[in-house]
């Protein structure tokens, strides 16, 4: 059993509880333990590309460093032992603990979110929400249509670029693309409206009314799902205990 095979709804609820619990804990050891624990579980029970994970992590790492810096420099003055002076501001042990807590919380939130995002198939997640979460088919299939529109719009945009290139309009620099964007938006929107009408007629012709429907792909709930969820909750419990201790 891996996180990729875990029921998406159970995984989503577990991750939500984990992040909700982290939001109410104010010590640096709990988010640090959660961050390290998520990395260990990710390496054992998933096949996520670490290179891809690292690329997603870069902006949030800068966010954590920015949070650490601003909290140390502009944090509220508190009493206690002064450890050092930074840009004319006295930094106490309480300031350091608060800054470390906020920065590590950003990293923990990011690690948990990436674990869910990179191990969850969006289509399977929507099916699971319909079957276990009783999500309305109207909302679910609207999301499916939205996903389907991205490659369609990308294909139509490339066709517009090629059409304009055949007419002698060459866009060589980024500034040229920005200046030419208004001439592409209107035909792109018109094409999107036509595609939406075709999809609506197609769904109506196939008897889609928004009522509960039988699904070909069933996303089951198994004991392994609760085992993986218990593993994540156990990680949070141990992390909270280490933080309190």
C-alpha positions as CSV (number, residue, x, y, z in Angstrom):
1,X,0.0,0.0,0.0
2,X,1.3,3.4,-1.0
3,X,0.0,7.0,-0.7
4,X,-0.8,6.8,-4.4
5,X,-3.2,3.9,-3.8
6,X,-4.8,5.5,-0.7
7,X,-8.4,6.6,-0.9
8,X,-8.2,10.3,-1.8
9,X,-11.1,11.4,0.4
10,X,-9.6,9.6,3.5
11,X,-6.2,11.1,2.6
12,X,-7.7,14.6,2.3
13,X,-9.5,14.4,5.6
14,X,-6.3,13.1,7.3
15,X,-4.1,15.8,5.8
16,X,-6.7,18.4,6.8
17,X,-6.7,17.2,10.4
18,X,-3.0,17.2,10.5
19,X,-2.6,20.7,9.2
20,X,-5.5,21.9,11.5
21,X,-3.6,20.5,14.5
22,X,-0.3,22.1,13.4
23,X,-2.0,25.5,13.3
24,X,-2.6,25.4,17.1
25,X,0.8,24.3,18.3
26,X,3.4,26.9,19.1
27,X,6.7,25.1,19.5
28,X,9.3,24.5,16.8
29,X,9.8,20.8,17.6
30,X,6.4,19.6,16.5
31,X,6.5,21.1,12.9
32,X,10.2,20.0,12.6
33,X,9.3,16.4,13.6
34,X,6.3,16.4,11.2
35,X,8.5,17.7,8.4
36,X,11.1,15.1,8.9
37,X,8.5,12.4,9.4
38,X,6.7,13.3,6.2
39,X,9.9,13.0,4.3
40,X,10.6,9.5,5.8
41,X,7.0,8.3,5.0
42,X,7.2,9.8,1.5
43,X,10.4,7.9,0.8
44,X,8.9,4.7,2.1
45,X,5.4,4.8,0.8
46,X,5.4,6.8,-2.4
47,X,7.3,7.1,-5.7
48,X,7.4,10.8,-5.8
49,X,10.3,12.3,-7.8
50,X,12.6,14.1,-5.4
51,X,13.7,16.4,-8.1
52,X,10.2,17.4,-8.8
53,X,9.5,17.7,-5.1
54,X,12.5,19.9,-4.6
55,X,11.4,22.3,-7.4
56,X,8.0,22.7,-5.8
57,X,9.7,23.3,-2.4
58,X,12.0,26.1,-3.5
59,X,9.5,29.0,-3.3
60,X,8.1,27.8,0.0
61,X,11.7,27.5,1.3
62,X,12.2,31.2,0.5
63,X,8.9,31.9,2.2
64,X,10.0,30.1,5.3
65,X,13.3,32.0,5.3
66,X,11.4,35.3,4.8
67,X,9.1,34.5,7.7
68,X,12.1,33.7,9.9
69,X,13.9,36.9,9.0
70,X,10.9,39.3,9.4
71,X,9.9,37.7,12.7
72,X,13.4,38.2,14.1
73,X,13.7,41.8,12.8
74,X,10.2,43.1,13.2
75,X,8.9,40.9,15.9
76,X,7.2,42.3,19.0
77,X,9.6,43.0,21.8
78,X,9.4,40.5,24.6
79,X,11.1,40.3,27.9
80,X,13.8,37.8,28.6
81,X,17.4,37.1,27.9
82,X,18.8,39.0,24.9
83,X,20.7,36.6,22.7
84,X,22.0,39.1,20.0
85,X,21.2,42.3,18.3
86,X,20.0,42.3,14.7
87,X,19.8,45.6,12.7
88,X,19.5,47.5,16.0
89,X,16.8,45.3,17.4
90,X,17.3,43.1,20.5
91,X,16.4,39.5,19.8
92,X,15.5,37.4,22.7
93,X,15.1,33.7,23.1
94,X,11.3,34.0,22.8
95,X,11.7,35.8,19.5
96,X,14.0,33.1,18.2
97,X,11.5,30.3,19.3
98,X,8.6,32.1,17.7
99,X,10.5,32.8,14.4
100,X,11.6,29.1,14.3
101,X,8.1,27.9,15.0
102,X,6.6,30.0,12.2
103,X,9.3,29.1,9.6
104,X,9.1,25.4,10.4
105,X,5.3,25.5,10.3
106,X,5.5,26.8,6.7
107,X,7.8,23.9,5.8
108,X,5.6,21.3,7.6
109,X,2.5,22.7,5.8
110,X,4.2,22.5,2.5
111,X,5.5,19.0,3.0
112,X,2.0,17.7,4.0
113,X,0.4,19.6,1.1
114,X,2.9,18.2,-1.5
115,X,2.4,14.7,-0.1
116,X,-1.3,15.0,-0.9
117,X,-0.9,16.8,-4.2
118,X,1.9,14.7,-5.7
119,X,0.3,11.3,-4.8
120,X,-3.3,12.1,-5.7
121,X,-4.9,11.7,-9.2
122,X,-7.4,14.6,-9.6
123,X,-9.8,12.4,-11.5
124,X,-9.7,9.7,-8.9
125,X,-10.1,12.4,-6.2
126,X,-13.3,13.7,-7.8
127,X,-14.7,10.2,-8.1
128,X,-13.9,9.6,-4.5
129,X,-15.6,12.8,-3.4
130,X,-18.7,11.7,-5.3
131,X,-18.8,8.2,-3.9
132,X,-17.6,8.8,-0.3
133,X,-18.1,12.5,0.1
134,X,-21.5,12.6,-1.6
135,X,-20.4,15.5,-3.8
136,X,-23.1,16.6,-6.3
137,X,-22.5,15.3,-9.8
138,X,-23.1,18.8,-11.2
139,X,-20.1,20.1,-9.3
140,X,-18.0,17.0,-10.0
141,X,-18.6,17.0,-13.8
142,X,-18.1,20.8,-13.9
143,X,-14.6,20.2,-12.5
144,X,-14.0,17.5,-15.0
145,X,-15.0,19.9,-17.8
146,X,-12.7,22.6,-16.4
147,X,-9.8,20.2,-16.4
148,X,-10.6,19.3,-20.0
149,X,-10.6,22.9,-21.0
150,X,-6.9,23.5,-20.2
151,X,-5.5,21.3,-23.0
152,X,-8.2,22.6,-25.4
153,X,-7.4,26.2,-24.7
154,X,-3.7,25.5,-25.0
155,X,-4.2,23.8,-28.4
156,X,-6.4,26.7,-29.7
157,X,-3.8,29.2,-28.5
158,X,-1.1,27.5,-30.4
159,X,-3.3,27.4,-33.5
160,X,-3.8,31.2,-33.2
161,X,-0.1,31.8,-33.0
162,X,0.5,29.6,-36.1
163,X,-2.3,31.4,-38.0
164,X,-0.9,34.8,-37.2
165,X,2.6,33.6,-38.1
166,X,1.3,32.5,-41.5
167,X,-0.1,36.1,-42.0
168,X,3.4,37.5,-41.4
169,X,3.1,38.4,-37.7
170,X,6.3,37.3,-36.0
171,X,6.4,37.4,-32.2
172,X,10.1,37.0,-31.3
173,X,10.4,38.6,-27.8
174,X,8.3,38.4,-24.6
175,X,7.3,42.1,-25.1
176,X,5.9,41.2,-28.5
177,X,3.8,38.5,-27.0
178,X,2.4,40.9,-24.4
179,X,1.5,43.5,-26.9
180,X,-0.1,41.0,-29.1
181,X,-2.1,39.4,-26.3
182,X,-5.3,41.5,-26.8
183,X,-5.6,40.2,-30.4
184,X,-5.6,36.6,-29.1
185,X,-7.9,36.9,-26.1
186,X,-11.2,37.6,-28.0
187,X,-10.9,34.7,-30.5
188,X,-9.7,32.5,-27.7
189,X,-12.7,33.4,-25.5
190,X,-15.1,32.9,-28.5
191,X,-13.6,29.5,-29.1
192,X,-14.0,28.6,-25.4
193,X,-17.7,29.6,-25.5
194,X,-18.3,27.4,-28.6
195,X,-16.5,24.5,-26.9
196,X,-18.7,25.0,-23.8
197,X,-21.8,24.9,-25.8
198,X,-20.8,21.7,-27.6
199,X,-19.9,20.0,-24.3
200,X,-23.3,21.1,-22.8
201,X,-25.2,19.7,-25.7
202,X,-23.2,16.5,-25.6
203,X,-23.9,16.0,-21.9
204,X,-27.6,16.7,-22.4
205,X,-27.7,14.3,-25.3
206,X,-26.3,11.6,-23.0
207,X,-28.9,12.1,-20.4
208,X,-26.9,14.1,-17.8
209,X,-29.3,15.9,-15.5
210,X,-27.2,16.2,-12.3
211,X,-29.0,13.3,-10.6
212,X,-26.9,10.6,-8.9
213,X,-25.4,8.3,-11.5
214,X,-23.7,5.0,-11.6
215,X,-20.0,5.2,-12.1
216,X,-17.7,2.9,-14.1
217,X,-14.7,3.6,-11.9
218,X,-15.2,2.7,-8.2
219,X,-12.8,4.1,-5.6
220,X,-13.1,1.8,-2.6
221,X,-12.3,2.3,1.0
222,X,-10.1,-0.4,2.5
223,X,-8.4,-1.3,5.7
224,X,-5.1,-0.2,4.2
225,X,-6.5,3.4,3.8
226,X,-7.3,3.6,7.6
227,X,-3.8,2.1,8.3
228,X,-2.1,4.8,6.3
229,X,-4.3,7.5,7.9
230,X,-3.4,6.1,11.3
231,X,0.2,6.3,10.4
232,X,-0.1,10.0,9.6
233,X,-2.1,10.7,12.8
234,X,0.4,8.7,14.8
235,X,3.2,10.9,13.4
236,X,1.3,14.0,14.5
237,X,0.7,12.5,17.9
238,X,4.4,11.7,18.4
239,X,5.4,15.2,17.1
240,X,2.9,16.9,19.5
241,X,4.2,14.8,22.4
242,X,7.8,15.7,21.6
243,X,6.9,19.4,21.4
244,X,5.1,19.3,24.8
245,X,7.9,17.3,26.4
